[in-house]
Amino acid sequence: MSGRVITAPSSGATRIARVNGEPLGIAGLWSKWKSSQGELLFSYTLLTINADAP
């Protein structure tokens, strides 16, 4: 598996919202897997579209 592992110094909740308070839809994918060293890792991605899409 290619890619790089990013370790954050700390973690915390993140809020993503529209400025006007209207509902916002986001799709995400996540997976957990074990590295070759046996460490349990979590990967995620957010699926987005261009802001100017209809």
MOJOWO-V463851 format. One record per backbone hydrogen bond with DSSP energy under -0.5 kcal/mol. NH is the residue of the N-H (numbers start at 1). CO is the residue of the C=O. Records with the same first field share a line. If there is no record, write none. Layout:
BEGIN
NH: CO, CO
END
This chain:
BEGIN
6: 4
7: 5
8: 6
18: 22
21: 18
27: 47
29: 45
31: 43
33: 41
35: 39
38: 35
41: 33, 39
43: 31
45: 29
47: 27
48: 46
53: 50
END
